[in-house]
Amino acid sequence: MDNLLDHPLIEQRYFFPRKGFFADPFWVDVDGARLACSYHEINPEAKTLVHFHGNGEIVDDWQGDFVSLIHQMGCNCLLAELRGYGQSSGRAQLGKMICDVAPTIEALKRNEKDFIFFGRSVGSIFALEAAARFPDAAGLVLESAVADVLERLLLRVHPDELNVDLSALRNAVEQQLNHQQKIASFKGDVLVLHTVNDGLIDVSHGKRLYDWAPGRKTIKLFDRGDHNSIMMFNAGEYFSCLESFIRGLS
């Protein structure tokens, strides 16, 4: 195996893909897979929000109201799909999924400064990769996001099961998923959204990401909702905060 992060046990225990269907996907060809994304354009000159969904979610879950609200904020919207999820081919191998981020964004053929990256939960891994690969993008939104990927992986798999020691796993994560380093290189504005009641990804992750962001940044910690209901319980304030952030981008 070329990349430890592609180990089958990480795939099986950390990711929860499911299938789905919608008409006319925006297909993105990547190495060994085809990704069924969904692109919604209102103005070719407008900024484009690229949304990476959470674990157990698929693009289909975000069609409709979410896209309409993003349009009302003046943005195009790409709902990025992951390999192995929805209509995409391939398997949910973390190393390969990281490598899929750049071609997904490049497929839009847009100016780097016109992108806003949005990562929810596990999707924050890919949004942060996008921020590192396209540091001149306008903005980065991290909702219920992961600061320390190693911490999350160790909840599901022990290094011995991967036939390596902790040091080897730590090194693999450090080389490919150093979120402190990735966000530190980002030049755009950053918005962090988290609930203090998040029982899956503790609010400390959001606070760390906010602290690591070097430029203009905002953090909103909600008192209501949990990891999977943060948007539902705080919809008005959540989208008001997001709209203020987007409209304040240069």
C-alpha positions as CSV (number, residue, x, y, z in Angstrom):
1,M,0.0,0.0,0.0
2,D,1.4,3.3,-1.1
3,N,-0.4,5.4,1.4
4,L,-1.2,4.3,5.0
5,L,-4.3,6.5,5.0
6,D,-5.8,4.3,2.3
7,H,-5.7,1.3,4.6
8,P,-9.0,-0.7,4.4
9,L,-9.6,-0.5,8.2
10,I,-9.6,3.3,8.1
11,E,-12.0,3.1,5.2
12,Q,-14.3,0.7,7.0
13,R,-14.3,2.2,10.4
14,Y,-14.0,6.0,9.8
15,F,-16.2,6.5,6.7
16,F,-19.9,5.7,6.3
17,P,-20.8,6.2,2.6
18,R,-24.2,5.5,1.2
19,K,-25.6,5.7,-2.3
20,G,-28.0,8.2,-3.8
21,F,-29.2,9.5,-7.1
22,F,-30.0,12.8,-8.7
23,A,-30.2,13.8,-12.4
24,D,-27.4,15.5,-14.4
25,P,-24.4,15.3,-12.0
26,F,-21.4,17.6,-12.6
27,W,-18.9,14.8,-13.2
28,V,-15.3,15.2,-12.1
29,D,-12.8,12.6,-13.2
30,V,-10.1,11.8,-10.7
31,D,-7.5,9.1,-10.4
32,G,-9.3,5.8,-10.4
33,A,-12.8,7.2,-9.8
34,R,-15.5,9.5,-11.1
35,L,-17.2,12.0,-8.7
36,A,-20.9,12.9,-9.0
37,C,-20.8,16.5,-7.8
38,S,-23.7,19.0,-8.3
39,Y,-23.1,22.5,-9.6
40,H,-25.6,25.3,-9.4
41,E,-24.7,28.6,-11.1
42,I,-26.5,31.9,-10.9
43,N,-23.7,34.1,-12.4
44,P,-20.5,33.1,-14.0
45,E,-18.8,36.2,-12.5
46,A,-20.0,35.5,-8.9
47,K,-18.0,33.8,-6.2
48,T,-18.5,30.0,-5.9
49,L,-19.0,28.2,-2.6
50,V,-17.6,24.7,-2.7
51,H,-19.3,22.6,-0.1
52,F,-17.8,19.4,1.4
53,H,-20.4,17.5,3.3
54,G,-20.1,15.5,6.5
55,N,-19.7,11.7,7.1
56,G,-22.8,9.7,6.4
57,E,-24.1,12.5,4.2
58,I,-24.2,12.7,0.5
59,V,-24.7,15.5,-2.1
60,D,-28.4,14.6,-2.4
61,D,-28.9,15.8,1.2
62,W,-27.8,19.3,0.4
63,Q,-29.8,19.9,-2.8
64,G,-32.8,22.4,-2.5
65,D,-33.0,24.8,0.4
66,F,-29.2,25.0,1.1
67,V,-28.4,25.8,-2.5
68,S,-31.2,28.3,-2.7
69,L,-29.9,30.1,0.4
70,I,-26.4,30.2,-1.0
71,H,-27.8,31.7,-4.2
72,Q,-29.6,34.3,-2.2
73,M,-26.2,35.3,-0.8
74,G,-25.0,35.9,-4.3
75,C,-22.9,32.8,-4.8
76,N,-22.8,29.9,-7.2
77,C,-22.6,26.5,-5.3
78,L,-20.7,23.3,-6.0
79,L,-21.8,20.4,-3.8
80,A,-18.6,18.3,-3.9
81,E,-19.1,14.5,-3.7
82,L,-16.5,12.1,-2.2
83,R,-15.4,8.9,-3.9
84,G,-17.6,6.0,-2.7
85,Y,-20.4,8.3,-1.8
86,G,-23.6,9.0,-3.7
87,Q,-23.3,8.2,-7.4
88,S,-19.5,8.5,-7.3
89,S,-17.4,5.4,-8.1
90,G,-14.3,4.3,-6.1
91,R,-13.9,3.6,-2.4
92,A,-13.7,5.9,0.6
93,Q,-9.9,5.8,1.0
94,L,-8.7,8.8,2.9
95,G,-5.4,9.4,1.1
96,K,-7.1,9.3,-2.3
97,M,-10.0,11.5,-1.2
98,I,-7.5,14.2,-0.2
99,C,-5.9,14.0,-3.6
100,D,-9.4,14.4,-5.2
101,V,-9.8,17.9,-3.8
102,A,-7.7,19.8,-6.2
103,P,-9.1,18.3,-9.4
104,T,-12.6,18.8,-8.1
105,I,-12.0,22.6,-7.7
106,E,-10.0,22.9,-10.9
107,A,-12.9,21.3,-12.9
108,L,-14.8,24.6,-12.3
109,K,-12.2,26.6,-14.2
110,R,-12.6,29.6,-12.0
111,N,-10.3,32.3,-10.6
112,E,-8.8,31.1,-7.3
113,K,-9.9,34.4,-5.6
114,D,-13.5,33.6,-6.4
115,F,-13.7,30.5,-4.3
116,I,-15.2,30.0,-0.8
117,F,-14.5,26.6,0.7
118,F,-17.0,25.1,3.2
119,G,-16.4,22.0,5.2
120,R,-18.8,20.4,7.6
121,S,-17.5,17.8,10.1
122,V,-15.4,15.3,8.1
123,G,-15.8,17.5,5.1
124,S,-13.5,20.0,6.9
125,I,-10.6,17.7,6.1
126,F,-11.2,18.4,2.4
127,A,-12.0,22.1,2.8
128,L,-8.7,22.6,4.7
129,E,-6.9,20.7,1.9
130,A,-8.6,23.1,-0.6
131,A,-7.5,26.1,1.5
132,A,-3.9,24.8,1.5
133,R,-3.9,24.1,-2.2
134,F,-5.7,27.4,-3.1
135,P,-4.4,29.8,-0.4
136,D,-5.6,32.9,-2.3
137,A,-9.3,31.9,-2.2
138,A,-11.7,34.4,-0.7
139,G,-12.9,32.5,2.3
140,L,-13.0,29.3,4.3
141,V,-16.0,28.1,6.4
142,L,-15.5,25.3,9.0
143,E,-18.6,23.9,10.6
144,S,-18.3,21.3,13.4
145,A,-14.8,20.8,12.1
146,V,-11.9,18.6,12.9
147,A,-8.6,20.1,14.2
148,D,-6.7,16.9,15.0
149,V,-7.3,14.1,12.6
150,L,-5.1,11.7,14.4
151,E,-7.2,12.0,17.5
152,R,-10.3,11.1,15.5
153,L,-8.7,8.2,13.8
154,L,-7.4,6.7,17.1
155,L,-11.0,6.5,18.3
156,R,-11.7,3.9,15.5
157,V,-8.5,2.1,14.8
158,H,-5.4,1.1,16.7
159,P,-2.0,1.4,14.9
160,D,-1.3,-2.3,15.6
161,E,-4.3,-3.1,13.4
162,L,-2.6,-1.2,10.6
163,N,0.6,-3.2,11.1
164,V,2.4,0.0,12.2
165,D,3.3,1.8,15.4
166,L,1.9,5.0,16.7
167,S,4.8,7.0,15.4
168,A,4.3,5.8,11.8
169,L,0.6,6.7,11.9
170,R,1.3,10.0,13.4
171,N,3.9,10.8,10.7
172,A,1.4,9.8,7.9
173,V,-1.2,12.1,9.4
174,E,1.4,14.9,10.0
175,Q,2.5,14.8,6.4
176,Q,-0.9,14.9,4.8
177,L,-3.3,16.2,7.4
178,N,-1.6,18.9,9.5
179,H,-4.5,21.2,9.8
180,Q,-2.6,23.8,11.8
181,Q,-0.1,24.1,9.0
182,K,-2.8,24.1,6.3
183,I,-4.9,26.9,7.8
184,A,-1.8,28.9,8.7
185,S,-1.0,29.2,4.9
186,F,-4.5,30.4,4.0
187,K,-4.7,34.1,3.1
188,G,-8.5,34.5,3.0
189,D,-11.1,35.1,5.6
190,V,-12.1,32.3,8.0
191,L,-15.5,31.6,9.7
192,V,-15.7,28.9,12.3
193,L,-19.1,27.6,13.4
194,H,-19.5,25.1,16.2
195,T,-21.9,24.2,19.0
196,V,-20.7,23.9,22.6
197,N,-22.9,20.8,22.9
198,D,-21.1,18.9,20.1
199,G,-20.7,15.3,21.5
200,L,-18.9,13.9,18.4
201,I,-16.3,16.6,17.6
202,D,-15.7,18.6,20.8
203,V,-15.9,22.4,20.5
204,S,-12.2,22.5,21.4
205,H,-11.5,21.5,17.8
206,G,-13.3,24.6,16.5
207,K,-11.5,26.8,19.0
208,R,-8.1,25.5,17.9
209,L,-8.9,26.0,14.2
210,Y,-9.9,29.6,15.0
211,D,-6.8,30.2,17.0
212,W,-4.6,28.9,14.2
213,A,-6.1,31.0,11.5
214,P,-3.7,33.9,10.8
215,G,-5.9,36.5,9.1
216,R,-9.3,38.0,9.4
217,K,-11.5,35.5,11.2
218,T,-14.8,35.0,13.0
219,I,-16.0,32.3,15.4
220,K,-19.6,31.6,16.3
221,L,-20.3,29.1,19.1
222,F,-23.9,28.2,19.4
223,D,-25.6,27.3,22.7
224,R,-28.2,25.1,21.0
225,G,-28.1,21.9,19.0
226,D,-25.5,19.2,18.8
227,H,-23.2,17.9,16.0
228,N,-26.0,16.8,13.7
229,S,-28.6,19.5,14.6
230,I,-26.5,22.6,14.8
231,M,-28.0,24.0,11.6
232,M,-31.6,22.9,12.4
233,F,-31.7,24.5,15.9
234,N,-29.9,27.7,14.9
235,A,-31.0,28.1,11.3
236,G,-31.8,31.8,11.4
237,E,-28.6,32.8,13.2
238,Y,-26.5,30.2,11.4
239,F,-27.4,31.5,7.9
240,S,-27.3,35.1,9.0
241,C,-23.8,34.6,10.2
242,L,-22.8,32.8,7.0
243,E,-24.4,35.6,4.8
244,S,-22.6,38.4,6.7
245,F,-19.3,36.5,6.3
246,I,-19.9,36.0,2.5
247,R,-21.0,39.5,1.8
248,G,-18.0,40.9,3.8
249,L,-15.5,39.1,1.6
250,S,-13.3,41.2,-0.7
